Amino acid sequence: MNQSARPGSSLTVRFLAITGVVITIIISALFYWVAKRQEAQIINQVDQQARVLFQQIVLTRSWAASQGGGGVYSEVTDAVQPNPYLLQVGGLTVNINSEEGKAYTLRNPALITRELSELAEKEGNYAFHITSLKLFNPNNTPTDWEADSLKRFESGEEKESFIIETTGEGAEVYRYMAPLYIKESCLLCHSSQGYKVGDVRGGISVTIPMNEARAAIQSNNQQLFVIGISLIVFVLAILWLLVYSQILQPLNKLQKYAVALSEGDMNVQAPIQSQDEIGNLAKAFNKMTSQLRDSIGTLEQRVSDRTKALTTSTAVSRRLSTILDRKELVEEVVEQVNKSFGYYHTQIYFFDQGTENLVMAGGTGEAGKMLLAQFHKVRNGKGLVGRAAMTNQVVLVPDTAQSSEWLPNPLLSETKSEVAIPISVGEEVLGVLDVQHNVRNGLQQEDVDSLSSIATQIAIALQNIRQYENTRKIASDMGVVATVGISTSTISDARQLLQEVVDLSKKSFNLYHAHIYLLNEAEGMLELTAGAGDVGHKMVSEKHKIPLSREQSLVARAARNREGVVVNDVTEAPDFLPNPLLPDTRAEMAVPMIVADKVIGVLDVQSETIGRFSEVDVNIQTTLASQVAVALQNARSFAQSQQQAERETAVNLITQKIQSATSVEAALQIAARELGHALGRKSTMVMIEPEALAGATRATDTDQEDTPRETESMGTGVSS
């Protein structure tokens, strides 16, 4: 336990490491700023020194120029020789002789400046250079930097210029330059160059070595580094002592109490010796110890309650597995949950057909009955129930007064906490189990766990009910299909057959309307052949037709695609073709009638209920359509066979009568008469070419008044 207070412990190491890094960064930044400030001050001193030197040189030049004659005269010696460039200036006396015979030569300001520069550079302290863009003396040629500065002086961009650079020998220097302006005394020498008073004649650059300045800067930095390190160590040491005495030591004591608590001493109490964070931690420790004692004391009761909840959940789940009616399921769940768990109110919601609203399916107590009678519903996504349905997540509100999403209900005015649990299978939400309690914080995570299990069982039970209902529906519908098949199996007339199918389909399947279209391949039209009820008869009498190529028709689409088409809400279907004789249609299904892999028509059924048809209905109606197609094909085949038999019988009778005739004329009369009767004609004539009956005379029926005569043929005719 004492190890936690030693410097090597993890808490101490982390604290010292983090604090050391922070302090080091802060002090380093501070000293870096100080170092930069001092460096700037030293460089500023160098700059001031350069400016002072420049002013001294300018004053010296001004003094020399003010002596008259363009400068001062010095005795000619071996070291002092006449300036050859001054001899080029007209009107200027360069050399004179004294009365004693000594020779003197003129030293103008420019020459004095250059000689002073050479002397200063020789001494090594500093150097300066007089230069111009218009030179007399080539030795005064400007460097690139000086030339650039002179151009900016003449253009008025700058009044002075400075730079820190490294010379060719590797020495760092500070260079300062300012312009020289033409004065009245300067015109004596420079008027010939076109200058006037106030023009920039040139400039003087002052060069000061930076070695002493850099040495001072380096010395300052070293001192600051040593001071900074010392300060960091000192601050860390002070912090360590403070942290150890004020934090680590008290924490070490609290650790001892925590260890004692973990070993089973529930009566341990940490002394509160201060009112700071450590004291608050000790208070929290004592409070935790007290709560832990209380929790352990009530653990058996909580375990008992939890066991009861699990038992109730199991019992409810077992009961749900035997219920195959949704209404009975809802009533059983809400009553059992509310009674077993002692909740204030329990209710269940299911989605409506459009999944826009959650409609209450059942609730407990008088409030539940009243809400059910009012067809109470909640919009999807609104309130706790709507949010649980939209997100497929549990929504728990322990205190409804603190929730902005909670929707109060005047019939449930005592609700203080609420939980909404989605009833879902995977990502599909079927409904919501909503539980309310009249105790603030009366619903917690334990309730969510139990209720979630029940909600899962409800979802499974709903699936079982759905499957059971689908199975019953399939059995019932297949029975209807069989009944229709039996009823139509003895009908040989095609139109009567189809009419019987639509009438039985409408009645047996409880439909709004049913009709059958037959395909006229030659015209590419679907022709209404049979329709249920008076509306259907009227539409058939009007010879209602639909082009096979029409896009806005479910019937045409079913025929083209050779598969069933369902629209469960015709108001939202762009290809629905409304009929003013069927104004209440809300859902429609069209299935093709196929026989021998050939579409011969479409069975179309309609309902007044949105969402009426499912995939099961498509399969059932497809089966019925296939049976009707086969029956229709059989009826057509029977009619064709019957017609063929009648024709063959008539031919045999006519042949027998012709064979019984005693003459050609009689045979022709019999053939004409019998054929006319068989074909349903009023008059019949038989023509024979002369070559076929040479020498025969034309005979006519005794009932005719006039006998037609032919010159090239002979015949007999009968009027009936």
C-alpha positions in Angstrom: 0.0 0.0 0.0 2.9 2.4 0.7 4.1 1.8 -2.8 1.4 4.1 -4.2 3.0 7.1 -2.3 6.6 6.4 -3.5 8.0 8.4 -6.4 8.3 5.2 -8.4 4.5 4.5 -8.2 2.4 4.9 -11.3 0.4 7.8 -10.0 3.4 9.8 -9.0 5.3 9.0 -12.2 2.4 10.0 -14.3 1.8 13.2 -12.3 5.5 14.2 -12.4 5.8 13.3 -16.1 2.7 15.3 -17.1 3.5 18.2 -14.8 7.2 18.2 -15.8 6.2 18.3 -19.5 3.7 21.1 -19.0 6.1 23.2 -16.8 9.0 22.6 -19.2 6.9 23.7 -22.1 5.7 26.8 -20.3 9.2 27.8 -19.0 10.9 27.0 -22.3 8.4 29.1 -24.1 8.9 32.0 -21.7 12.7 31.8 -21.8 12.6 31.4 -25.6 10.6 34.7 -25.7 13.1 36.4 -23.4 16.0 35.1 -25.5 14.5 36.5 -28.6 13.8 39.8 -26.9 17.4 40.1 -25.8 18.6 39.1 -29.2 16.4 41.8 -30.7 17.8 44.4 -28.2 21.4 43.5 -29.0 20.8 43.8 -32.7 19.0 47.1 -32.1 22.1 48.3 -30.3 24.2 47.4 -33.3 21.7 49.2 -35.5 21.9 52.3 -33.2 25.7 52.2 -33.4 25.5 52.1 -37.2 23.2 55.1 -37.3 25.5 57.1 -34.9 28.5 56.3 -37.1 26.6 57.4 -40.2 25.7 60.7 -38.5 29.3 61.3 -37.5 30.4 60.7 -41.0 27.8 63.0 -42.4 28.8 65.7 -39.8 32.4 65.3 -40.8 31.5 65.7 -44.5 29.4 68.8 -43.7 32.3 70.4 -41.8 34.7 69.7 -44.7 32.3 71.1 -47.2 31.7 74.2 -45.2 35.4 75.2 -45.2 35.1 76.9 -48.6 36.7 75.8 -51.9 35.0 72.4 -51.8 37.0 71.0 -48.8 40.2 71.4 -46.8 43.8 71.6 -48.1 46.5 69.3 -46.8 50.2 69.5 -47.3 51.4 67.2 -50.0 53.5 64.4 -48.7 54.3 60.8 -49.6 51.0 59.7 -47.9 49.0 62.7 -49.1 48.8 63.0 -52.9 46.5 65.1 -55.1 43.2 63.5 -56.0 43.4 62.9 -59.8 39.6 62.7 -60.1 39.2 66.3 -58.7 41.3 67.6 -61.6 38.4 66.7 -63.9 36.2 69.2 -62.2 36.3 72.6 -63.9 36.6 75.8 -61.8 38.0 73.9 -58.8 41.4 74.7 -57.4 42.9 71.4 -56.5 46.6 72.3 -55.7 48.0 75.5 -54.2 51.4 76.7 -52.9 52.1 78.6 -49.7 54.3 81.7 -49.4 56.9 79.4 -47.9 56.8 77.3 -51.0 55.0 74.3 -49.6 52.5 72.5 -51.8 49.0 71.8 -50.7 46.2 69.7 -52.3 42.4 69.7 -51.8 40.8 67.0 -49.7 37.0 67.1 -50.6 34.3 65.4 -48.5 34.1 62.3 -50.6 37.9 61.8 -50.4 37.9 62.4 -46.7 35.0 59.9 -46.3 36.8 57.2 -48.3 40.1 57.7 -46.3 38.3 57.6 -43.0 36.6 54.3 -44.2 40.0 52.8 -45.0 41.3 53.8 -41.7 38.3 52.4 -39.8 38.5 49.1 -41.7 42.2 48.9 -41.0 41.4 49.2 -37.3 38.8 46.4 -37.6 36.1 47.9 -35.5 33.7 48.9 -38.3 33.8 50.1 -41.9 31.8 52.4 -44.1 31.6 52.9 -47.8 30.6 56.0 -49.8 29.1 55.1 -53.2 26.9 56.5 -55.9 25.2 55.4 -59.1 27.1 58.3 -60.9 30.8 57.8 -60.0 33.9 59.9 -60.3 36.1 57.3 -58.5 35.7 53.7 -59.7 36.8 52.6 -56.2 33.4 53.7 -54.9 31.5 51.3 -57.1 28.4 50.0 -55.2 27.7 46.4 -54.3 24.5 44.8 -55.5 22.7 45.5 -52.2 24.0 49.1 -52.2 23.0 49.7 -55.8 19.5 48.3 -55.1 19.2 50.5 -52.0 20.3 53.6 -54.0 17.6 53.0 -56.6 15.0 52.8 -53.9 16.3 56.0 -52.3 16.1 57.8 -55.6 12.6 56.5 -56.3 11.5 57.6 -52.8 10.5 54.0 -51.7 12.8 54.0 -48.7 14.7 56.5 -46.6 17.2 54.0 -45.2 18.1 50.3 -45.6 19.7 47.6 -43.4 20.6 43.9 -43.7 22.4 41.1 -41.8 24.5 39.1 -44.2 27.5 36.8 -44.4 30.5 38.0 -46.2 32.6 36.0 -48.6 35.0 35.2 -45.8 32.1 33.7 -43.8 31.9 36.6 -41.3 28.4 37.8 -40.3 28.0 41.6 -40.5 25.3 44.2 -40.0 25.0 46.7 -42.8 23.2 50.1 -42.6 22.8 52.5 -45.4 21.2 56.0 -45.8 21.2 58.5 -48.7 23.4 61.6 -49.1 21.5 64.6 -50.5 22.9 67.5 -52.7 23.4 70.7 -50.8 24.5 74.1 -52.1 28.1 73.4 -51.2 28.1 70.2 -53.1 27.3 71.8 -56.4 30.8 73.1 -56.7 31.9 69.6 -57.6 28.8 67.9 -58.8 26.8 70.5 -60.8 28.5 69.2 -63.9 26.7 65.9 -63.4 23.3 67.5 -63.6 22.5 67.5 -59.9 20.5 70.1 -58.1 19.9 70.9 -54.4 17.9 68.1 -52.7 18.8 65.3 -55.2 20.2 62.0 -53.9 23.9 62.1 -54.7 24.6 58.7 -53.3 24.8 57.0 -50.0 27.0 55.8 -47.2 26.8 52.2 -46.0 28.1 51.4 -42.5 29.3 47.8 -41.9 29.6 46.5 -38.3 30.9 43.0 -37.5 28.3 40.8 -35.6 30.8 38.6 -33.8 30.6 40.5 -30.5 26.8 40.8 -30.8 26.5 37.1 -31.5 28.8 36.3 -28.6 26.6 38.3 -26.3 23.5 36.6 -27.6 25.0 33.2 -27.1 26.1 34.1 -23.6 22.6 35.3 -22.7 21.0 32.1 -24.1 23.4 29.9 -22.1 22.5 31.8 -18.9 18.8 31.6 -19.7 19.1 27.8 -20.3 20.8 27.2 -17.0 18.3 29.4 -15.2 15.4 27.7 -16.9 16.6 24.2 -16.0 17.2 25.2 -12.4 13.7 26.8 -12.3 12.0 23.7 -13.7 13.8 21.4 -11.2 12.9 23.8 -8.3 9.2 24.1 -9.3 8.9 20.3 -9.7 10.4 19.7 -6.3 8.0 22.2 -4.7 5.1 20.6 -6.5 6.2 17.1 -5.5 6.3 18.1 -1.8 2.9 19.8 -2.1 1.3 16.9 -4.0 2.8 14.3 -1.7 1.6 16.0 1.5 -1.8 17.3 0.3 -2.9 14.5 -2.2 -0.8 11.4 -2.2 -0.7 10.9 1.6 -4.5 11.3 2.0 -5.1 9.1 -1.0 -2.8 6.4 0.5 -5.0 6.5 3.7 -8.2 6.2 1.7 -6.6 3.3 -0.2 -6.2 1.5 3.1 -9.8 2.0 4.0 -10.9 0.7 0.5 -8.8 -2.4 1.0 -10.4 -3.0 4.3 -13.8 -2.6 2.7 -12.9 -5.0 -0.1 -11.9 -7.6 2.6 -15.4 -7.4 4.1 -15.2 -4.7 6.7 -18.5 -3.0 6.1 -18.2 -0.7 9.1 -15.1 1.1 8.0 -15.3 4.9 7.9 -12.8 7.3 6.4 -12.0 10.3 8.6 -12.8 13.7 7.0 -9.9 16.0 7.8 -10.5 18.8 5.2 -13.2 20.3 3.2 -11.4 20.1 -0.1 -11.6 17.5 -2.9 -9.9 14.9 -0.7 -12.5 15.6 2.0 -15.3 15.2 -0.6 -13.7 12.0 -1.7 -13.7 10.7 1.9 -17.4 11.7 2.2 -18.2 9.9 -1.1 -16.3 6.8 0.2 -18.3 6.8 3.4 -21.6 7.3 1.4 -20.6 4.5 -0.9 -19.9 2.2 2.1 -23.3 3.0 3.6 -25.1 2.4 0.2 -23.2 -0.9 -0.2 -24.3 -2.0 3.3 -27.9 -1.1 2.3 -27.6 -2.9 -1.1 -26.3 -6.0 0.5 -29.0 -5.8 3.1 -31.7 -5.7 0.3 -30.0 -8.0 -2.1 -32.2 -11.0 -1.1 -35.3 -9.0 -1.7 -34.0 -7.8 -5.1 -33.1 -11.3 -6.1 -36.6 -12.4 -5.1 -38.1 -9.7 -7.1 -36.0 -10.5 -10.1 -36.8 -14.2 -9.9 -40.5 -13.3 -9.8 -40.0 -11.1 -12.9 -38.3 -13.9 -14.7 -40.9 -16.4 -13.7 -43.7 -14.0 -14.9 -41.8 -13.5 -18.2 -41.5 -17.2 -18.7 -45.2 -17.8 -17.8 -46.3 -15.1 -20.2 -44.0 -16.5 -23.0 -45.4 -20.0 -22.4 -49.0 -18.7 -22.6 -48.3 -16.7 -25.8 -47.0 -19.7 -27.6 -50.5 -21.3 -27.4 -52.5 -18.3 -28.7 -53.4 -18.1 -32.4 -55.7 -15.1 -32.3 -54.2 -11.6 -32.3 -56.9 -9.9 -30.3 -56.7 -12.6 -27.6 -52.9 -12.3 -27.7 -53.0 -8.6 -27.0 -55.5 -8.9 -24.2 -53.6 -11.7 -22.5 -50.2 -9.8 -22.7 -51.4 -6.4 -21.4 -53.4 -7.9 -18.5 -50.7 -10.4 -17.5 -47.8 -7.9 -17.6 -49.7 -5.3 -15.7 -50.9 -7.7 -13.0 -47.6 -9.5 -12.6 -45.3 -6.5 -12.5 -47.7 -4.1 -10.7 -47.5 -1.4 -13.4 -49.8 1.5 -13.7 -50.8 0.9 -17.3 -49.8 -1.4 -20.2 -50.8 -1.1 -23.9 -49.8 -2.5 -27.3 -49.8 -0.6 -30.6 -49.6 -2.0 -34.2 -49.0 -0.3 -37.5 -51.8 0.6 -39.7 -51.8 -0.4 -43.4 -49.8 2.6 -44.5 -47.3 2.3 -41.6 -47.9 6.0 -40.9 -49.6 5.6 -37.6 -49.5 3.2 -34.7 -53.0 2.2 -33.7 -53.7 1.0 -30.2 -54.7 -2.7 -30.2 -55.3 -3.1 -26.5 -54.8 -1.6 -23.1 -55.5 -2.3 -19.4 -58.2 -0.9 -17.2 -61.0 1.6 -18.0 -58.5 3.9 -19.6 -57.5 1.2 -22.0 -61.1 0.5 -23.0 -61.8 4.2 -23.6 -58.7 4.6 -25.7 -59.6 1.5 -27.7 -63.1 2.9 -28.3 -61.6 6.2 -29.5 -59.4 4.3 -32.0 -56.4 6.0 -30.3 -53.3 6.2 -32.5 -49.8 7.8 -32.4 -48.0 9.1 -35.5 -44.9 7.1 -36.4 -41.8 9.0 -35.0 -43.8 11.1 -32.6 -43.6 10.7 -28.8 -42.0 7.7 -27.0 -44.1 5.1 -28.8 -43.5 6.7 -32.3 -39.7 7.0 -31.7 -39.4 3.4 -30.5 -41.2 2.3 -33.7 -39.2 4.5 -36.0 -35.8 3.7 -34.5 -36.4 0.1 -33.5 -34.8 1.0 -30.2 -36.1 0.9 -26.6 -37.1 4.3 -25.3 -36.9 4.6 -21.5 -38.0 7.7 -19.6 -37.6 7.2 -15.8 -39.0 10.6 -15.1 -41.6 11.9 -17.7 -41.5 15.4 -16.2 -37.9 15.7 -17.5 -38.7 14.5 -21.1 -39.6 16.9 -23.9 -40.7 14.0 -26.1 -43.2 12.6 -23.7 -46.8 13.0 -24.8 -49.2 13.3 -21.8 -52.7 11.6 -21.9 -55.5 13.0 -19.8 -56.8 9.4 -19.3 -53.5 8.4 -17.8 -52.8 11.5 -15.6 -50.7 9.6 -13.0 -48.0 8.5 -15.3 -44.6 9.3 -13.9 -42.3 7.0 -15.9 -42.7 5.2 -19.2 -40.9 2.7 -21.4 -41.7 1.9 -25.1 -40.3 -1.3 -26.4 -40.5 -2.2 -30.2 -42.1 -5.5 -31.1 -39.8 -6.5 -34.0 -38.5 -9.3 -36.0 -35.0 -8.3 -37.2 -35.3 -4.9 -38.8 -39.1 -5.2 -39.3 -41.1 -3.4 -36.6 -44.5 -4.9 -36.0 -45.7 -2.7 -33.1 -44.7 -1.3 -29.7 -45.2 -2.6 -26.2 -45.8 0.5 -24.0 -45.6 0.3 -20.2 -46.3 3.2 -17.8 -45.8 3.5 -14.0 -47.2 6.0 -11.5 -43.9 6.0 -9.6 -41.0 8.4 -10.6 -38.0 6.2 -11.6 -40.3 3.2 -11.2 -39.1 1.8 -14.5 -35.4 0.9 -14.8 -33.1 -1.3 -16.9 -34.2 -4.4 -15.1 -37.8 -3.7 -16.3 -36.5 -3.1 -19.8 -34.7 -6.5 -19.8 -37.8 -8.4 -18.8 -40.2 -6.5 -21.1 -37.8 -6.8 -24.0 -38.0 -10.6 -23.6 -41.8 -10.5 -23.6 -41.8 -8.2 -26.6 -39.6 -10.7 -28.5 -42.1 -13.5 -27.5 -45.0 -11.3 -28.7 -43.2 -10.9 -32.1 -42.8 -14.6 -32.4 -46.4 -15.2 -31.4 -47.5 -12.6 -34.1 -45.5 -14.5 -36.7 -47.1 -17.7 -35.6 -50.6 -16.1 -35.9 -49.7 -14.6 -39.2 -48.5 -18.0 -40.5 -51.6 -19.7 -39.1 -53.9 -17.1 -40.7 -52.1 -17.4 -44.0 -52.4 -21.2 -43.8 -56.1 -20.9 -43.1 -56.5 -18.4 -45.9 -54.6 -20.6 -48.4 -56.8 -23.6 -47.4 -60.0 -21.5 -47.6 -59.0 -19.9 -50.9 -57.9 -23.1 -52.4 -61.3 -24.6 -51.4 -62.9 -21.7 -53.2 -60.7 -22.4 -56.3 -61.8 -26.0 -56.1 -65.4 -25.0 -55.8 -65.2 -22.7 -58.8 -63.4 -25.5 -60.8 -66.1 -28.0 -59.9 -68.9 -25.5 -60.7 -67.5 -24.7 -64.1 -66.4 -28.2 -65.1 -69.8 -29.1 -66.6 -70.3 -25.8 -68.5 -69.4 -26.2 -72.2 -70.5 -22.7 -73.2 -67.4 -20.3 -73.0 -69.3 -17.2 -72.1 -71.4 -18.9 -69.6 -68.3 -20.5 -68.1 -66.5 -17.1 -67.7 -69.6 -15.4 -66.3 -69.9 -18.2 -63.7 -66.2 -17.7 -62.7 -66.4 -14.0 -62.1 -69.7 -14.3 -60.2 -68.4 -17.1 -57.9 -65.0 -15.3 -57.5 -66.7 -12.0 -56.3 -69.0 -13.8 -53.9 -66.6 -16.4 -52.6 -63.5 -14.2 -52.2 -65.6 -11.3 -50.9 -64.4 -8.9 -53.6 -65.7 -5.5 -54.8 -65.6 -6.6 -58.4 -64.2 -9.3 -60.8 -64.1 -9.5 -64.5 -62.2 -11.4 -67.3 -60.6 -10.0 -70.5 -59.8 -12.3 -73.4 -56.9 -11.5 -75.7 -57.7 -10.8 -79.4 -54.3 -11.3 -80.9 -55.2 -10.1 -84.4 -56.2 -6.7 -83.1 -53.8 -6.6 -80.1 -56.8 -5.8 -77.8 -57.9 -7.2 -74.5 -61.7 -7.5 -74.8 -64.0 -7.6 -71.7 -65.9 -10.9 -72.0 -67.4 -11.4 -68.5 -68.0 -9.1 -65.5 -69.6 -9.7 -62.1 -72.9 -8.0 -61.3 -74.9 -5.3 -63.2 -71.7 -3.2 -63.6 -70.0 -6.1 -65.2 -72.9 -6.8 -67.6 -73.0 -3.2 -68.5 -69.3 -3.0 -69.3 -69.5 -6.2 -71.4 -72.5 -4.8 -73.3 -70.5 -1.6 -74.0 -67.8 -3.9 -75.5 -65.1 -2.5 -73.2 -61.6 -3.0 -74.6 -58.0 -2.3 -73.5 -55.1 -2.0 -75.9 -52.4 -4.6 -75.0 -49.8 -1.9 -75.4 -51.4 0.6 -73.0 -49.0 1.6 -70.2 -51.6 3.0 -67.8 -53.4 -0.4 -67.3 -52.7 -3.2 -64.8 -54.6 -5.6 -67.0 -52.4 -4.9 -70.0 -49.2 -5.0 -67.9 -50.2 -8.4 -66.5 -50.7 -9.8 -70.0 -47.5 -8.3 -71.4 -45.3 -9.4 -68.4 -47.1 -12.8 -68.0 -47.2 -12.4 -64.2 -49.5 -11.1 -61.6 -49.7 -7.4 -60.8 -50.8 -6.0 -57.5 -51.6 -2.4 -56.5 -52.7 -2.2 -52.8 -53.4 1.6 -53.0 -54.6 2.7 -56.4 -54.4 6.3 -55.4 -50.6 6.1 -55.4 -50.3 3.9 -58.6 -49.4 5.9 -61.7 -50.5 3.1 -64.1 -53.9 2.5 -62.5 -56.7 2.9 -65.0 -59.8 4.2 -63.1 -63.3 3.3 -64.2 -66.3 5.6 -63.3 -68.5 2.5 -62.9 -66.2 1.2 -60.1 -65.6 4.4 -58.0 -64.8 2.5 -54.7 -61.9 0.5 -56.0 -58.9 0.9 -53.6 -56.8 -2.2 -54.4 -56.5 -4.2 -57.6 -54.9 -7.4 -58.8 -54.6 -8.7 -62.3 -53.2 -12.2 -63.2 -52.7 -13.6 -66.7 -54.7 -16.6 -67.9 -52.1 -18.9 -69.5 -52.5 -22.2 -71.2 -49.9 -24.2 -73.2 -47.5 -21.3 -72.5 -49.8 -18.9 -74.3 -51.6 -15.9 -72.7 -55.3 -16.0 -73.7 -56.7 -13.5 -71.2 -56.5 -11.7 -67.8 -58.5 -12.3 -64.6 -58.8 -8.9 -62.8 -60.2 -8.5 -59.3 -60.7 -5.4 -57.2 -61.4 -4.5 -53.5 -62.6 -1.5 -51.6 -59.9 -2.1 -48.9 -56.4 -0.7 -49.1 -53.7 -3.4 -48.7 -56.3 -6.1 -49.5 -54.0 -8.4 -51.6 -50.9 -10.2 -50.6 -48.4 -12.5 -52.3 -50.6 -15.4 -51.2 -53.6 -13.9 -53.0 -51.5 -13.6 -56.2 -50.6 -17.3 -56.0 -54.3 -18.3 -55.3 -55.7 -16.1 -58.2 -52.9 -17.3 -60.5 -53.9 -20.9 -59.8 -57.6 -20.0 -60.4 -56.7 -18.2 -63.6 -54.8 -21.2 -64.9 -57.8 -23.5 -64.2 -60.1 -21.1 -65.9 -57.8 -20.9 -68.9 -57.8 -24.7 -69.2 -61.6 -24.9 -68.8 -62.0 -22.2 -71.4 -59.7 -24.0 -73.8 -61.7 -27.2 -73.2 -65.0 -25.4 -73.8 -63.7 -24.0 -77.0 -62.4 -27.4 -78.1 -65.7 -29.0 -77.2 -67.7 -26.4 -79.2 -65.4 -26.9 -82.2 -65.7 -30.7 -82.0 -69.5 -30.5 -81.7 -69.7 -28.2 -84.7 -67.5 -30.5 -86.7 -69.7 -33.5 -85.9 -72.8 -31.7 -86.9 -71.2 -30.8 -90.2 -70.2 -34.4 -90.9 -73.7 -35.7 -90.1 -75.2 -33.2 -92.5 -72.8 -34.2 -95.3 -73.7 -37.9 -94.8 -77.4 -37.2 -95.0 -77.1 -35.1 -98.1 -74.9 -37.8 -99.7 -77.5 -40.5 -99.0 -80.3 -38.4 -100.5 -78.3 -37.6 -103.6 -77.5 -41.3 -104.1 -81.2 -42.2 -104.0 -82.0 -39.8 -107.0 -82.9 -41.5 -110.4 -81.6 -38.7 -112.6 -79.0 -36.1 -112.8 -81.6 -33.3 -112.6 -83.1 -34.9 -109.4 -79.6 -35.3 -107.9 -78.9 -31.6 -108.6 -82.2 -30.5 -107.2 -81.5 -32.5 -104.0 -77.9 -31.2 -103.6 -79.0 -27.6 -104.1 -81.9 -27.9 -101.7 -80.1 -29.8 -98.9 -77.0 -27.6 -99.1 -79.1 -24.5 -98.9 -80.9 -25.8 -95.8 -77.6 -26.9 -94.2 -75.9 -23.6 -94.9 -79.0 -21.5 -94.0 -79.3 -19.9 -97.5 -82.6 -18.7 -99.0 -81.6 -19.7 -102.6 -79.0 -22.2 -103.9 -77.8 -22.8 -107.5 -75.7 -25.6 -108.9 -73.8 -24.8 -112.2 -72.3 -27.6 -114.4 -70.1 -27.0 -117.3 -71.3 -28.3 -120.7 -68.2 -30.5 -121.0 -69.2 -32.3 -117.8 -72.7 -33.1 -119.0 -72.9 -33.2 -122.8 -76.4 -33.1 -124.4 -78.2 -32.7 -121.2 -81.0 -30.1 -120.9 -81.3 -27.7 -118.1 -83.8 -28.6 -115.4 -85.4 -26.1 -113.1 -87.4 -26.6 -109.9 -91.2 -26.7 -110.4 -91.5 -23.9 -107.7 -89.6 -21.4 -109.9 -91.5 -19.3 -112.5 -88.6 -18.5 -114.7 -85.7 -20.8 -115.8 -82.4 -19.1 -116.5 -80.8 -20.2 -119.7 -77.1 -20.5 -120.4 -75.4 -20.8 -123.7 -72.2 -22.2 -122.2 -73.3 -24.0 -119.1 -76.2 -25.7 -117.5 -77.4 -25.5 -113.9 -80.2 -26.0 -111.4 -81.3 -23.7 -108.6 -83.6 -23.8 -105.6 -85.2 -21.0 -103.6 -86.1 -21.7 -100.0 
